Amino acid sequence: MWIEKVFINNLRCFKEKKIFFEKGINIIYGNNASGKTTILEAIYFCLAGKSFRTKDSDAVSFNENFLSIETYGHFNDDDFISYFYMDEIQKRLIVNGKKIHKLSELLEKFSFVLFTPNHINLIKSEPNYRRKFLDMITIQKYPYISKIINNYIKVIQNRNAFLKSGAKKDIIDIYDVEYVKLSSQIIQKRLEIIQELNNNVKVLLNLFVSNVQEVKVVYKNSLNAFDEQSIHKNIKKNMDNDFRFGWTTKGPHRDDFDVLIDGKSAKIYASEGQIKLTALSLILSTTFLLVNPVLLLDDLFSELDKEKILRIMEFSSRFQSFITTTQNDFLNVKGINTIFIEGVK
């Protein structure tokens, strides 16, 4: 997969912008606040159907009432046009003339990996942040899991409403049959993804950090159960707690994962620099799960030394990569397409 060009209207600082890209590495450089990240955001809008920065409505240029973005690209032997439009009344995304109704449909069509400075939260933040990351990768790898996760959310909502109602406990079995089946499917696929991440994250982290003996992603299962039988057993053991609190206290919606470096939790023991590189390594390891993804890498070189930057560039050259930076060190470097963003005065 690769992106050939993007046309932008009324996205943040850009009233109108056309940018053409090349296969391989595209360095998008310029001063701070010139709009470099907005270029990545435009591509992301057309691949993921939303912004990775703010509420979608906040992305519309000041004093304008609509935005539109059109991305032209190629996936395997097929060309595609992805068109995103939003105004005060509606939002729509059209791919090759067909309207997309669910964002999960895009994960079946497009293959991409995003890294931003905020992804340091993948290591440090709350479990919900990591669950979203894990489920997004799981859906990209296994698109049908999206429906299973949505059905699970509905079951949890209905189960929670029942728990709050104070109705007879034996009636909850109606919800638990589906809860157990869906939980098992979600957990098993998450574990498969984590195993694949573990196969690659150490290799990537060793590109950036020396003397790392072991890196491991560990799934934290709130139920301590994996198959349907043990899930059913443990949810029944936890029933009194669920009724007391009025909500489902354990399950895939409460699970988490931790990243261990040499047996110690990165979020507790790693330095800020190690945390950034660990998050980067984890995200880049998802490239091995996907089919020829494009890389969207925002402000990647900040606080990294020259050796680490060169290693990242070497890895990124395997894909079409979009890298934003304030540095202009890559002008006239063979195999690198540089795009200067002057900004809007």
C-alpha positions in Angstrom: 0.0 0.0 0.0 1.2 3.5 -0.7 -0.3 7.0 -0.9 0.3 9.1 -4.0 -1.2 12.4 -3.2 -3.6 14.2 -0.8 -5.8 17.3 -1.5 -6.9 19.3 1.5 -9.5 22.0 2.0 -10.1 23.8 5.3 -8.2 21.5 7.6 -6.7 23.6 10.4 -4.2 26.1 9.0 -4.6 24.8 5.4 -7.4 26.4 3.4 -6.2 24.6 0.3 -3.2 22.3 0.0 -2.0 19.7 -2.5 0.9 17.4 -1.7 2.4 14.6 -3.7 4.4 11.8 -2.2 6.8 9.1 -3.2 7.2 5.4 -2.3 9.7 4.9 0.6 10.5 7.7 3.1 8.7 11.1 2.9 10.2 13.6 5.3 7.8 16.4 6.1 9.8 19.2 7.6 9.4 22.8 8.7 9.2 25.1 11.7 7.1 24.4 14.8 3.4 25.1 14.2 3.8 25.2 10.4 1.3 22.4 9.9 3.5 19.3 9.5 1.3 17.2 11.8 -1.8 18.3 9.9 -0.5 16.6 6.8 -0.4 13.3 8.7 -3.8 14.1 10.2 -5.2 14.5 6.6 -4.0 11.1 5.6 -5.3 9.6 8.8 -8.7 11.1 8.3 -9.0 9.3 5.0 -7.6 6.0 6.3 -9.2 5.8 9.7 -12.2 8.2 9.3 -11.3 10.4 12.2 -8.7 12.7 13.7 -5.9 11.3 16.0 -5.5 14.8 17.6 -8.8 16.3 18.7 -12.5 16.1 18.2 -13.2 16.0 14.4 -15.1 19.2 14.5 -12.1 21.1 16.0 -10.1 20.3 12.9 -12.2 22.6 10.6 -10.3 25.8 9.7 -11.2 28.9 11.6 -14.2 30.8 10.1 -15.0 27.9 7.8 -18.0 25.6 8.0 -16.7 22.5 6.2 -13.6 20.5 5.5 -12.8 18.0 2.8 -9.8 15.7 2.2 -9.2 13.5 -0.8 -6.4 10.9 -0.8 -5.3 8.9 -3.8 -3.4 5.7 -3.3 -2.7 2.1 -4.3 -3.3 -1.2 -2.4 -1.8 -4.3 -4.1 -3.0 -4.0 -7.7 -5.9 -1.7 -7.0 -6.1 2.1 -7.0 -8.3 3.8 -4.4 -9.7 7.2 -3.7 -10.7 7.9 -0.1 -12.8 11.1 0.3 -13.6 12.6 3.7 -16.1 15.4 4.1 -17.5 17.1 7.2 -19.7 20.2 7.8 -21.9 21.4 10.6 -24.6 18.8 9.7 -23.0 15.7 8.5 -19.8 13.7 8.2 -19.1 11.2 5.5 -16.3 9.0 4.2 -16.5 7.6 0.7 -13.9 5.0 -0.6 -14.0 4.3 -4.4 -17.5 5.8 -4.6 -18.9 3.7 -1.7 -20.0 5.3 1.5 -18.4 3.9 4.7 -20.9 3.4 7.5 -18.7 2.0 10.2 -15.1 3.0 10.9 -14.2 -0.7 11.5 -14.8 -1.2 7.7 -11.7 1.0 7.1 -9.5 -1.4 9.1 -10.4 -4.1 6.6 -9.4 -1.8 3.6 -6.3 0.1 4.8 -3.1 -0.9 6.5 -1.4 1.8 8.6 0.6 2.4 11.7 0.6 5.7 13.7 3.1 7.0 16.2 2.8 10.4 17.9 4.5 11.9 21.0 1.3 11.1 22.9 2.0 7.4 22.4 4.3 7.5 25.4 0.9 7.0 27.2 0.8 3.5 25.8 3.3 2.6 28.6 2.4 5.1 31.3 -1.4 5.8 31.0 -4.5 4.1 32.2 -5.5 0.6 31.0 -8.2 1.9 28.7 -5.6 3.5 26.5 -3.8 0.1 26.1 -7.0 -1.8 25.5 -7.9 0.5 22.7 -4.5 0.0 21.1 -4.7 -3.7 21.5 -8.2 -4.0 20.1 -7.4 -1.7 17.1 -4.5 -4.0 16.1 -6.6 -7.1 16.7 -9.3 -5.7 14.4 -6.7 -4.8 11.8 -5.4 -8.4 11.9 -8.8 -10.0 12.3 -11.6 -7.7 11.0 -14.4 -9.9 12.2 -13.4 -9.2 15.8 -14.9 -5.8 15.5 -18.4 -7.2 15.5 -17.6 -9.5 18.4 -16.3 -6.6 20.5 -19.3 -4.5 19.7 -21.6 -7.3 20.7 -19.6 -7.8 23.9 -20.1 -4.1 24.7 -23.8 -4.4 24.2 -23.9 -7.5 26.5 -22.0 -5.7 29.2 -24.3 -2.7 29.0 -27.4 -4.9 29.3 -25.8 -7.0 32.1 -24.9 -3.8 34.0 -28.4 -2.5 33.7 -29.7 -5.8 35.1 -27.2 -5.7 38.0 -28.4 -2.2 39.0 -32.0 -3.2 38.8 -31.8 -5.6 41.8 -33.7 -8.3 39.9 -33.4 -12.0 40.8 -29.8 -13.3 40.4 -30.7 -16.5 38.5 -32.1 -14.5 35.6 -28.6 -13.1 34.9 -27.7 -16.5 33.3 -29.4 -15.2 30.1 -26.7 -12.5 29.8 -23.8 -14.7 31.0 -24.1 -17.3 28.3 -23.3 -14.7 25.7 -20.8 -12.9 27.9 -18.8 -16.1 28.4 -18.7 -16.9 24.7 -17.7 -13.4 23.5 -15.2 -13.0 26.3 -13.4 -16.2 25.3 -13.2 -15.1 21.7 -11.8 -11.6 22.5 -9.3 -12.9 25.0 -8.0 -15.6 22.6 -7.4 -13.2 19.8 -5.8 -10.6 22.0 -3.4 -13.3 23.2 -2.5 -14.2 19.7 -1.7 -10.6 18.9 0.4 -10.2 22.0 2.3 -13.4 21.1 3.1 -11.9 17.7 4.1 -8.6 19.3 6.5 -10.5 21.6 8.1 -12.2 18.6 9.2 -8.8 17.3 9.3 -6.1 20.0 12.6 -7.2 21.4 14.3 -7.0 18.0 13.0 -3.5 17.5 13.9 -2.2 21.0 17.4 -3.6 20.6 17.8 -1.3 17.6 17.5 1.7 20.0 18.5 0.6 23.5 21.6 -1.4 24.2 22.0 -4.2 26.8 18.4 -5.2 26.9 18.2 -8.9 27.7 14.4 -9.4 27.5 11.3 -7.5 26.5 7.9 -9.1 27.1 4.3 -8.0 26.7 2.2 -9.6 29.4 -1.6 -9.8 29.2 -3.3 -9.0 32.5 -6.4 -11.0 32.6 -8.8 -9.7 35.2 -10.8 -12.9 35.4 -7.6 -15.1 35.4 -9.5 -17.3 32.9 -9.1 -18.0 29.2 -11.5 -20.7 28.0 -15.3 -20.6 28.3 -15.5 -23.1 31.2 -13.1 -21.2 33.4 -14.6 -17.8 32.4 -18.0 -19.1 33.4 -16.7 -20.4 36.7 -14.9 -17.2 37.6 -17.7 -14.9 36.7 -20.0 -16.8 39.0 -17.5 -16.6 41.8 -17.5 -12.8 41.3 -21.3 -12.5 41.1 -21.7 -11.0 44.6 -19.2 -8.3 43.9 -21.0 -7.4 40.6 -24.4 -7.1 42.3 -22.9 -5.1 45.2 -21.2 -2.6 42.8 -24.0 -2.7 40.2 -21.7 -3.3 37.2 -19.5 -6.1 35.7 -16.3 -5.7 37.6 -14.2 -8.2 35.6 -13.8 -9.3 31.9 -12.1 -8.2 28.7 -13.4 -4.6 29.3 -11.2 -4.5 32.4 -8.1 -6.3 31.1 -4.8 -4.7 30.5 -1.2 -5.5 29.5 2.2 -4.5 30.8 5.6 -4.3 29.1 8.4 -5.8 31.0 12.1 -4.9 30.3 14.4 -7.5 31.9 11.5 -8.6 34.1 10.6 -5.2 35.4 7.6 -3.0 34.5 8.6 -0.3 32.0 6.1 2.2 33.3 7.6 1.9 36.8 11.3 1.4 36.2 12.1 2.8 32.8 13.5 6.3 32.2 11.5 8.8 30.1 13.8 8.1 27.1 13.4 4.3 27.5 9.6 4.6 27.8 9.5 6.6 24.5 11.6 4.0 22.7 9.7 1.1 24.2 6.4 2.6 23.0 7.9 3.2 19.6 9.2 -0.4 19.5 5.8 -1.8 20.5 4.0 0.3 17.8 6.5 -0.5 15.1 6.3 -4.2 15.9 2.7 -4.1 14.7 4.1 -3.7 11.1 4.9 -7.4 11.2 1.2 -8.2 11.7 -0.1 -6.1 8.8 0.1 -6.3 5.0 2.4 -3.6 3.7 1.3 -0.8 6.0 2.1 2.9 5.6 3.8 4.5 8.6 2.7 7.9 10.0 5.4 9.0 12.4 4.9 12.4 14.0 7.8 14.3 15.6 9.7 11.1 15.8 13.3 12.4 16.0 12.8 14.7 19.0 15.3 14.0 21.7 16.9 11.1 19.8 20.6 11.0 18.9 21.9 10.6 15.4 22.6 6.9 15.7 19.0 6.1 16.8 17.6 8.3 14.0 19.6 6.5 11.4 18.3 3.1 12.7 14.7 4.3 12.6 15.2 5.6 9.1 16.7 2.2 8.0 13.7 0.4 9.4 11.2 2.9 8.0 12.6 2.5 4.5 10.9 -0.9 4.2 7.6 0.9 4.0 6.1 4.1 2.7 6.7 6.3 5.6 5.6 9.8 6.5 7.9 11.4 9.1 7.5 14.9 10.5 10.4 16.8 11.9 11.9 20.3 12.3 15.2 19.0 11.0 16.3 19.6 7.4 19.2 17.1 7.6 17.7 14.9 4.9 17.8 17.3 1.9 19.2 15.7 -1.2 19.6 12.3 0.5 19.2 9.6 -2.1 15.9 7.6 -1.6 14.3 10.2 0.7 11.6 12.6 -0.5 11.6 15.8 1.4 8.6 18.1 1.7 9.0 21.5 3.2 5.9 23.0 4.9 6.3 26.7 5.0 3.1 27.3 7.1 0.5 29.9 6.6 1.4 33.6 7.3 
